[in-house]
Amino acid sequence: MPWPGSLEPPFRIIVPPAIVVRTPVLIGIYGGLMTLDYVAFKNQKKIPLRKNQLRLLLMGTHTAIPLALSSPRIGANLFFITLPWFYVAYSSVIPVEKYTYCEWLDSLQFLLLDAPADKRWMLATRKIPKLVLSEQEQQDARIKGVTRIARGIGKLIMMKLIVDPLLPKQLSSILSLPWLHPNSLFSTLLFGCKAYLFLGVADIGTGIQQLSLGIPSIDLFNFPMIASTPKEFWSHRWNLYMKRLFHLLIFAPEETSLIEGKEDIEKNKSSVVNQKIRGLTVFFISGIFHEILMLSLFRESTGENLLFFTMQGLSVLLEVTVRERTGYRQEVTGWRRVVCFAGTWFNFALTGRVFIAPFLRYFSS
C-alpha cells in the first residue's frame, strides 16, 4: 500500500466532474446565495435553528455548490469556495440583524482592520456606528497599500526568477525520492516558498483595496520565513486572516466580547486540556477545509492535507506541552532560536511533502 506523499496516494475519494459554468454566471449565482445568507442571518430569530446550527447548514450549502458547479478557471473556483465560507463563519459571531445588506458586505473590514481589538469589536457589534478615520490615517493607509502592492509584485517576480528555475521540470518526480533524500527535503521547502510567494497576489489585491478605500488592514502574512517554532508560525505569522476568524469561532467565549484582548479571560475559565483540544480542533477544521478544496478544485481527495494539518497540530501541542513542563514560556532567543529554527523547518521539510503531494500529482498530469 502506498504511503502518503508518494507517487500514488494510499486511497482516493473521487467525485464526478462538475458542471462548468461561465465565471460571470457563477458570480451571479454566488451573489444570490450570499444574499440568502444575509436574509437568513438577519432573520435568524424567526428560524427554528440556533446561530451555530444555521452556520453549519449554510456552510454545508457552500460546500456542496462548488462540487456541482465550477468555473473553467481554478483561481475563480478558489475564490468562490473560500469567500462565501468566510462570510458565513464570520456572520455567525456578529449581530447581522444590525446591518443593512451593503454594511454586511463591508463588515469583513472589522475583522481585518489594523486597529486595537476592542475597537474592532465595538465596530462589529455596531456600538460604534461606523468607522471614522482622519485624513492622515487614510493617507497612511494608502501609502501602506502602495507598499503592499509593490511587495506583492516583488514576491511574484522572485518566484518566477529565483524559485521556479530551481524546481524540477516534472513536479511529481520529487514524490519518487526517499523522504530523507536532500533533494526531497529541499524541494519540499522550495514548493512551500513558491506557495508563499505566489500568494503575493493577495498582497496586490488587498493593497489595491487599501489604496482605494484608505482603510488600514492587517497583512495576510507576517514574515513566516523567520518563524522559529511551529506555534509562532501558525499563530503569529501564517494566514492571519484565518487566525483571527478561528479565534472568534473556537477560542472566544460566547458570553464575553469576541476579541483577542479577552484571551486571558478565556484561559482562566477553561482548563489547559480544553485549550489544547480547541487548538487541535482548529488544525482538524483546517485539514477538512483543505480536503474540500481538493474535491472542488481537483475532483479528488486523498486525505493527505488532513494528515498534514493533524501532524502540525500535534507539533504545536508538543511545543506547548514542553514549554509547560520546562517552565520556558518566554520568546526563544539567541542560540536556542537558531536550534529551534532549524528544527521547525526540518519539520516542515519532512511533513510538507504530504501537503504538496496532491498539487504535484494534479499539475504533473
N, C-alpha and C positions, 0 to 999 in steps of 0.2 A: 504494500500500500504506500503510495507516495506521501512524503512529508509535506506539511505546509511550507510554501516558499520554494517548492521545486517546480520543474518544468510543467508537471501535471499536478493539479490540486488533489487533495485526498477525496474530495467529493464536490459536486456541483449542484446547485439549485438553479434550474433554467426556467425562465418564463417565456411565453411566446412573444414574437416581435410586436411592438406597439404600433398603433395606427399613426402614421406620420401625418402631421398637420402643419400647415404653414405657420411660421412664427407669429405673424400678425394676428392670425386666428386664435392661436393659443393665448396671446396676450389678452384678447377679449374674453376668452373662457376663464382664465385665471382672474381677470378683473371682476367678472361676475361672481366667481366663487368667493373672492375676498370680500366683496360687498355682502354676500350672505353671511360670511364670518362676522362681519361688523354687526349686522342685524341680530344675529344670534347672541352675541355677547352683550349688546345693548339691551336686549330684552330677556336676559338670562333668568331674571326673577320670575318670568312668566313660563319658563320651560321647566319641566319636572326633572331637571338634571342639576347636579352641583357643578360649580365652575370647573373643577378639575375633570369631572366626567365629560362636560361639554368640550373641554380642551382635547381630551383623548379621542372623542368622536370626530372632531374636526381634523385633528392630526391624522387619524385613520383615513379620512376622506382625501386629504392632501398626499397621503402615501399611495393611495390606490390610483388616483388620476394619472400620475406620471407613468405608472405601469401599463396604462391603457392608451394614453396619448403622448406623443413626443414630437419635438421639433427635429428637423434634419441637422440641426446644429447642437453639438454637445454642450458648448458654453451656454446656450439658451436653455437647454434642459436643466443644467445645473442651477441656473438662476430660478427657473420655475419650481424646482424641488425645494430649494432652501428658503427662499423669501417667504412664501405663504406659511411654511412650518414655523419660521422665526416669528412671524406676526402672531400666529395663533398662540405660541408659547408665551410670548410677552403679554398678549392681551389677557391672558388668564390671571395675571397678577396686578393689573391696573384697572381702575374704575372706568371701563369703556362707556358706561352709561352717561358719564360726564363729558364725553367727547362728541363733537359733530363728526361727520364722516371724513371731512378734509383734515380736521385736527387729529383724528385717529391715524390717518395715513402718515401724518408728520410725527406721530408720537414716539417712534423709534429714536428720534434725536435725543430724547430724555435719557434713554438707556446708554447711548453712545456719547453723550455730551461730555466734554472735557471740563468738568466742574465738580465741586465737592459733592459727596454722596447725598448729604441732607438736602441740598438744593435740587439735585436731580429728582429725589423722591417727592419733594414738595411740588415740583412741576408735573411729575407723573400723576400725582393724586389731585391735581388742579387746585391745591392750596395756594399756589402762585398761578394766577390765571394764564399768563403767557411769559415766554422767555423775553427778557429785555436786556439788550446789550448796548454798551456805549459805542460811540463811533470808533474809539480807539480799540476796543475789544474786537469789533468787527474787522477793523483793518489788520490787527494782529492775526486774526483767524485766516483772513485771505492771504496774508503773507505766508503763513504756515501751509495753506493749501497749495500755493505755488511750489513751496519746498517739497511737499509730499508728492506732487506731480513729477517734479524733477527726480526725486528719489525713485519713484516707480519706473520711470523711463530708464534710469541708470541700472536698476535691477534687471530689466529685460535685456538691455544691451550686454550686461555682464553675463547673463545666461547664454545669449547667442554667441558671444565672442570667446568666453572662457570655459564655461561649464559644458555646453553641448559638444564642442570638439573632443572633450575628454571621455565622453560616453561611448560605449560600444555601438557599432552600427546596427547590429542585431540585438535589440534591447533584451530579449528574453535569454540571451546567452549567459547572462550573469547567474540565472537560476540553475544552470547545469554545474556550476562550480561548488566545491565543498563550502560549507558555511564559514569556516575559519580561513578560507583562502584570502590572501591580502587583496586580490582584485575584487573579491566579493564584498569584503568589508568597505573598501574604498569606494567602489561603485555604488553601494547602498547609500553611503553618506552623500555621494555626489548627486544621486537621484533626489535625496531629501533637500539638498541645496538647490537643485533645479526647481523643485516644487515651491520652495520659499521665494526664489527669485521670480518664478512665473506669477506668483500672487502679487507681484508688483502692479499687476493690472488693477488690483483692489486699491492700491495707493493712488493710482491715477484717477480712478472713479471717485473715491472719497475726497481726493484733493480737488477735483473739479467741483464737486458739491460744496466743499468748504469755501472755495474761491467764489462761487456764485452766490451762496447764501450768507457768507460771513458768520457762520455758526461754528465754533470750535468743537471738534470731535476727537476722540482718542484714536491712536493708531491701532491698526489691526494687530501688529506685532511690536514687540519691544526688544529688539536685538536678540532674538532667540539663540543665535550662534554663540553667545558668550555665557549661556546658562551652565552652571557648574553642578547642578543636581537635577534629578527628574522633577521634583516638586517645584523648583524655581522655573524650570522650562514650562511646565503645564499650567502652573498657577499665576505666573507673573510675566511670561514672555510670549507664549504662543496663543494666537487667536483670542485676543482679549474681549472681542465681542461675545463669543460663546462663554467665556469665563464669567462675564457679568450676568448673562442670561441664566447660566446654571446656578449662580449664587442665588438669584431670585427664586428659581424653581426648586432647588434642592436644599440649600443651606439656610435661607432666611426663614424664620418662623412666621407663621401666618398672623399671630397676634401682635407682632411688633412691626415697625417700619421695615420694609424690604430693601434695606440699604446696606452697603458694605460696612458702614460705620457701626452697625449693630452686631457685627460678627462676634465680638467678645461676649455679648449678652447671650447669644445662641450657644456659645461654648460653655458658659456657666450653666445653662439649663440642660444641655444634652450631655450624655456620658461620652467619654472618649471613644468607646466602642461604636456608639451611634454615629459619631463624626466620621469614623473610618468607614462604616458601612455606606454613609452618604457619599463619601469620596469615591468608593468603588462603584457606586451606582452611577455617578457621573461618567466614568470611563465605560461602563457597560452600555449606557444610553448612547454614548458617542460611537461605540462599536456597532450597535444595532443601526444607528442612523447611517453610518458609512456602508453597511451591507445593503440598506435600502437604496442608497446611491448607486451601488454596484448593479443592483437589479434594474434600476431605472435607466442607467446610462449604458450598461454593457449587457443587460438581459440575463445575467447570471450572478449568483452569489456563491462564494467558496468558504465563507466563514473566517477567512484569513484576517480581514480588517478587525473583526470582533476579537479574534485571538490576540492581535497586536495591542489593541486598547486594553484588553484584560491584563496582558503582561505589563503594560505601562502602569496600570492602576496598582498592580502588585509591587512594582518598583517604587512607586511613591509611598505605598503603605509600608514597605520595608524601610525606606528612608525615615519616615515619621516615627516608626517603632524604635529604630536605632537611636534617633535623637532623644526620644523619651527616656530610654533606658540608660543612656550615657549622660543625659542632662545637657547635651550640647545643642542648644537652641539658637544660638547667635548665628549671624551670617558667616558663611565659610570664607576665610581669608588666607592670604599667604600661601605656603606650600600645600596646606590642606585643600585650598581651592584648586590648585594645579592637579592634585591627585584626583579630586572629585570630578573635575572637568574631564580628565582622561577616562575615568570610569563611566561617566554619564554618556559620553559619545561613543565609547565601546559598546555600551548597552544599546544605543540607537543603531549602531552599525550591525549589531548581532540580530536584533529583533525587527529592525526596519525592513529587512528583506521580506518578511511576512506581509507587511503593509503594501509594499510596492509590487509584489508578485502579480496581483490581478491586473494592474495597469500595464505591466510589462508584457504579459501574455496578450492583452487586448490590442495594444498598439503595435505588437510584432506580427499579429495575424493579418 
